[in-house]
Amino acid sequence: MAYRVFFLNKLRNSVDPADYEHWVRETDYPVARRDPAIQRYEVTRVDGALSGESASVDYLEVLEVTGIEEYRRTIEAPEFKSLLAEWSEFVESSEAIYGEVIE
């Protein structure tokens, strides 16, 4: 079974998106992508809604993980707690959801 975790993120008003994207490339990706519970991880800048309206979020993070419990243990590790503390300096609000991939 494959599982995906999604984070729907809204940046703080004071955050420059270029600064956040630099942090994702230089800090977030290297830490997250070397964890064995995370098989794939990508962040997408949301440019808008297909309806033509403004989107309610700025970024979508998609992680493919070996399992939800394994991922939960990963984010409890000290390295990830530190990473999430840095992440929260950029992100004002986030909705984290997950599900099993239908194959």
Backbone bond lengths (Angstrom), bond angles and torsions (degrees), N, CA, C in turn:
res aa  C-N    CA-C-N  psi(-1)  N-CA   C-N-CA  omega(-1)  CA-C   N-CA-C  phi
1 M - - - 1.441 - - 1.520 110.23 -
2 A 1.287 115.47 137.63 1.457 120.77 174.61 1.529 108.20 -108.47
3 Y 1.306 114.82 142.71 1.461 121.03 177.82 1.518 109.15 -123.63
4 R 1.323 115.00 147.83 1.454 120.54 174.73 1.520 108.95 -123.39
5 V 1.324 113.89 142.65 1.453 122.29 175.44 1.527 106.13 -116.71
6 F 1.325 115.55 135.40 1.464 121.59 -178.70 1.525 109.06 -123.13
7 F 1.315 115.45 133.83 1.459 121.46 172.71 1.523 106.96 -116.43
8 L 1.310 117.21 123.76 1.462 123.15 176.77 1.522 106.14 -104.67
9 N 1.332 116.30 106.33 1.465 122.00 -167.91 1.519 113.42 -110.12
10 K 1.308 114.58 138.86 1.467 122.99 171.62 1.521 106.66 -115.65
11 L 1.341 116.94 123.01 1.463 120.69 -179.61 1.530 111.23 -73.33
12 R 1.324 114.60 155.46 1.466 120.26 171.69 1.527 108.12 -65.11
13 N 1.328 117.07 148.18 1.472 121.14 -179.27 1.523 111.97 -58.70
14 S 1.328 117.30 -31.59 1.465 121.32 -176.75 1.530 113.81 -80.30
15 V 1.323 117.63 -5.98 1.466 121.53 -175.11 1.526 110.94 -90.37
16 D 1.313 115.48 129.40 1.460 121.92 172.73 1.533 107.31 -79.77
17 P 1.329 118.32 122.57 1.466 119.80 179.83 1.527 113.43 -52.39
18 A 1.321 118.43 -35.07 1.475 120.95 179.13 1.523 110.75 -62.43
19 D 1.331 117.76 -36.35 1.466 121.12 177.62 1.525 110.71 -66.72
20 Y 1.321 116.08 -42.60 1.466 120.07 178.23 1.534 110.34 -62.88
21 E 1.312 117.27 -45.88 1.461 120.75 -178.43 1.525 111.33 -64.71
22 H 1.306 117.47 -36.51 1.464 120.95 175.29 1.533 109.65 -62.70
23 W 1.320 117.19 -45.16 1.466 121.21 178.68 1.532 110.46 -61.40
24 V 1.332 116.99 -41.99 1.471 120.30 178.40 1.524 110.02 -57.97
25 R 1.335 116.64 -48.63 1.477 120.76 -177.08 1.525 112.83 -67.09
26 E 1.318 115.78 -43.42 1.471 120.57 -171.22 1.531 114.43 -89.41
27 T 1.316 117.98 -24.77 1.465 120.62 -175.14 1.522 112.40 -120.96
28 D 1.315 116.16 -54.92 1.464 121.05 -173.36 1.523 112.48 -65.36
29 Y 1.330 116.94 -54.53 1.465 119.63 -179.16 1.533 112.81 -55.89
30 P 1.324 118.95 -50.42 1.470 117.82 -177.42 1.535 113.56 -59.00
31 V 1.318 117.44 -41.28 1.468 120.34 -179.22 1.526 110.23 -69.15
32 A 1.316 116.46 -51.36 1.464 120.26 -175.46 1.524 112.45 -65.97
33 R 1.313 116.48 -40.70 1.467 119.13 -173.97 1.520 113.91 -73.72
34 R 1.303 118.48 -13.03 1.468 117.96 177.16 1.534 112.34 -93.83
35 D 1.318 117.10 -2.83 1.466 119.87 178.29 1.531 110.12 -80.51
36 P 1.321 118.00 131.02 1.463 120.17 -176.87 1.527 114.96 -65.52
37 A 1.323 118.48 -20.86 1.468 120.37 178.70 1.526 111.96 -76.54
38 I 1.332 116.46 -16.95 1.461 121.07 -177.94 1.529 108.34 -105.58
39 Q 1.318 115.65 111.48 1.456 120.80 -177.47 1.524 112.10 -86.98
40 R 1.330 116.57 -29.59 1.461 121.41 -179.70 1.521 108.05 -154.94
41 Y 1.338 116.15 143.93 1.460 120.58 -178.52 1.516 109.80 -151.39
42 E 1.329 115.55 124.73 1.463 121.26 178.94 1.527 109.81 -141.77
43 V 1.317 115.01 144.48 1.457 122.07 175.20 1.527 107.33 -113.60
44 T 1.326 116.19 134.20 1.458 122.08 -179.90 1.523 109.50 -120.44
45 R 1.325 116.27 129.31 1.469 120.90 172.62 1.524 106.76 -74.89
46 V 1.323 117.39 128.95 1.461 122.31 179.76 1.529 107.61 -89.68
47 D 1.327 116.23 118.76 1.454 121.33 -177.26 1.523 113.00 -90.75
48 G 1.325 117.91 -20.71 1.459 120.54 179.29 1.509 110.81 166.30
49 A 1.313 114.84 177.19 1.461 121.73 176.42 1.527 108.70 -92.92
50 L 1.307 117.56 149.10 1.465 120.84 179.76 1.525 111.88 -61.43
51 S 1.318 116.34 -23.61 1.464 120.63 179.15 1.524 112.12 -71.54
52 G 1.341 116.14 -10.68 1.453 120.77 -177.99 1.512 113.07 97.00
53 E 1.305 116.98 -8.89 1.463 121.68 179.04 1.520 110.08 -82.69
54 S 1.318 115.21 171.12 1.459 120.42 174.62 1.523 109.15 -70.24
55 A 1.310 116.21 144.31 1.463 120.86 176.57 1.522 109.49 -78.78
56 S 1.311 116.11 154.50 1.459 120.73 -179.60 1.525 112.27 -84.21
57 V 1.336 117.16 -9.25 1.463 122.14 179.39 1.522 109.26 -130.99
58 D 1.335 115.61 161.86 1.459 121.24 -179.96 1.523 113.32 -100.01
59 Y 1.334 116.91 -31.25 1.469 121.55 -176.04 1.517 110.15 -141.59
60 L 1.323 114.71 148.63 1.454 122.96 174.13 1.521 107.42 -121.10
61 E 1.310 116.38 123.10 1.464 121.53 174.64 1.522 107.69 -103.71
62 V 1.316 116.49 133.13 1.461 121.60 178.77 1.520 108.42 -125.50
63 L 1.326 115.21 121.71 1.457 121.07 177.46 1.516 108.90 -119.39
64 E 1.312 116.40 132.70 1.452 120.56 169.15 1.515 105.69 -100.19
65 V 1.337 115.99 124.24 1.463 120.80 -173.18 1.525 110.51 -124.20
66 T 1.327 114.85 157.77 1.463 120.08 -179.27 1.526 111.77 -68.04
67 G 1.309 116.51 -29.67 1.459 122.54 178.55 1.519 109.09 -176.51
68 I 1.296 115.90 156.35 1.465 120.13 -177.02 1.521 111.30 -68.08
69 E 1.307 118.38 -42.01 1.474 120.06 179.60 1.529 111.24 -65.54
70 E 1.324 116.88 -39.43 1.466 119.97 176.91 1.527 110.35 -61.90
71 Y 1.336 116.23 -42.00 1.457 120.12 179.46 1.529 110.71 -66.29
72 R 1.312 116.98 -41.86 1.476 119.79 177.31 1.521 111.22 -58.84
73 R 1.327 117.43 -39.98 1.473 120.05 177.17 1.529 110.36 -65.46
74 T 1.319 116.45 -38.85 1.465 120.98 178.69 1.516 111.30 -58.15
75 I 1.323 117.49 -47.38 1.464 119.85 -175.10 1.529 112.56 -74.63
76 E 1.313 117.36 -7.24 1.464 121.11 174.24 1.530 112.31 -89.48
77 A 1.317 117.20 -10.78 1.470 121.55 179.78 1.533 109.48 -68.65
78 P 1.333 117.56 147.75 1.479 120.76 -178.14 1.524 114.14 -54.03
79 E 1.330 118.16 -40.93 1.462 120.71 -179.55 1.534 110.94 -61.27
80 F 1.320 116.56 -39.69 1.457 120.09 -179.49 1.524 111.89 -76.52
81 K 1.313 117.32 -33.75 1.472 119.30 175.57 1.525 109.76 -61.02
82 S 1.322 116.72 -40.65 1.457 121.42 177.07 1.531 110.23 -64.95
83 L 1.313 116.78 -43.89 1.462 122.02 178.57 1.532 110.55 -60.58
84 L 1.317 116.80 -44.64 1.463 120.54 -179.57 1.527 111.61 -67.15
85 A 1.322 117.45 -31.69 1.466 120.29 175.60 1.526 110.30 -64.95
86 E 1.322 117.02 -42.70 1.467 120.63 176.22 1.528 110.24 -64.08
87 W 1.316 116.69 -45.37 1.462 122.70 179.81 1.526 110.77 -55.62
88 S 1.327 117.01 -41.40 1.464 120.75 -177.18 1.528 112.49 -68.36
89 E 1.331 117.75 -16.51 1.462 120.26 174.67 1.531 110.96 -71.61
90 F 1.319 117.30 -24.23 1.460 122.93 179.57 1.526 112.40 -94.03
91 V 1.325 116.25 -36.94 1.460 121.83 -168.70 1.530 110.98 -99.68
92 E 1.332 114.72 125.85 1.470 120.71 178.75 1.521 111.15 -80.25
93 S 1.340 115.55 -44.86 1.459 119.77 -179.69 1.527 108.94 -146.39
94 S 1.322 113.94 152.70 1.455 119.68 -178.25 1.521 109.18 -152.41
95 E 1.307 115.44 141.95 1.456 120.77 170.89 1.516 106.43 -113.46
96 A 1.325 117.18 125.34 1.458 122.48 179.83 1.532 108.07 -109.36
97 I 1.330 115.08 121.55 1.443 120.69 179.27 1.527 109.23 -132.02
98 Y 1.329 117.09 160.39 1.462 119.55 -179.87 1.523 109.79 -148.45
99 G 1.318 114.37 163.75 1.454 119.26 175.89 1.517 110.99 -169.19
100 E 1.319 113.59 167.06 1.466 121.67 178.71 1.530 108.73 -86.31
101 V 1.318 115.82 136.43 1.457 121.44 178.65 1.518 108.84 -72.65
102 I 1.299 116.18 132.75 1.472 121.34 177.70 1.522 107.31 -87.63
103 E 1.315 115.50 120.47 1.463 119.79 -178.04 1.512 110.49 -114.15
